[in-house]
Amino acid sequence: MVVSAEQAAEVFPAVRYFQIHFEFLQEQLQLIARNQETLQQQIQQLEARLSAVGQTEQLSNQSEGLTASGGAGLSSFPRRQESRPRSQ
């Protein structure tokens, strides 16, 4: 069955409808892409902060372990003897 152009125009939406619809979809896609980029940046910042907090806690735990074992920093190395004679 062949339909004339006039009858098809009555049944199907106009070309302008599709143009508007696809422009809207394109805008939505661009918005989603921008939001995705923003979210990825925020995730990277959060991961960096969590990593920094984890490193800080790890250093804190290590220093607590040194303090508990009697050592702190360089104090576990032998001290240099003074070469001055002591007065009596």
MITIMI-261391 format. One record per residue (C-alpha): z, x, y; residue in one letter. Coordinates in steps of 0.1 Angstrom, whole numbers, padded with zeros to 4 digits, always signed. Each point is the difference from the previous one (the first is absolute). Layout:
<pts>
ZXYa...
</pts>
This chain:
<pts>
+0000+0000+0000m-0011+0015+0033v+0020-0009+0031v-0013+0002+0035s+0016+0023+0027a+0014-0030+0019e+0017-0014-0031q+0014+0034-0009a+0014+0004+0035a+0018-0033-0003e+0016+0011-0034v+0008+0036+0007f+0019+0014+0030p-0018+0017+0028a-0006+0038+0001v+0025+0002+0029r+0027-0013-0023y-0006+0030-0024f-0002+0024+0029q+0034-0012+0014i+0015+0000-0035h-0011+0036-0008f+0011+0012+0034e+0034-0014-0006f+0001+0017-0035l-0011+0033+0016q+0028-0002+0026e+0025-0008-0028q-0012+0030-0020l+0004+0023+0030q+0035-0013+0007l+0010+0005-0036i-0014+0036+0000a+0019+0008+0032r+0032-0015-0015n-0005+0020-0031q-0004+0032+0020e+0032-0008+0019t+0019-0007-0032l-0012+0032-0016q+0012+0020+0031q+0034-0018-0002q+0003+0007-0037i-0007+0037+0006q+0026+0001+0027q+0025-0017-0022l-0007+0024-0029e+0004+0029+0023a+0034-0014+0012r+0011-0006-0035l-0010+0034-0010s+0019+0015+0029a+0031-0020-0009v-0003+0010-0036g-0002+0037+0010q+0030-0004+0023t+0020-0016-0028e-0011+0027-0024q+0011+0027+0024l+0033-0018+0007s+0007-0002-0037n-0008+0036-0005q+0023+0011+0028s+0027-0022-0014e-0004+0017-0033g+0003+0034+0016l+0031-0010+0019t+0016-0014-0031a-0008+0032-0020s+0016+0022+0027g-0033+0013+0015g-0016-0009+0032a-0032+0015+0013g+0001+0038-0001l+0037+0003-0009s-0009+0005-0037s-0014+0034+0008f+0023+0030+0000p+0013+0010+0034r-0007+0034+0014r+0029+0023+0003q+0010+0012+0035e-0004+0037+0006s+0028+0002+0026r+0032+0016-0010p+0030-0024+0001r+0030+0009+0021s+0034-0001-0017q
</pts>
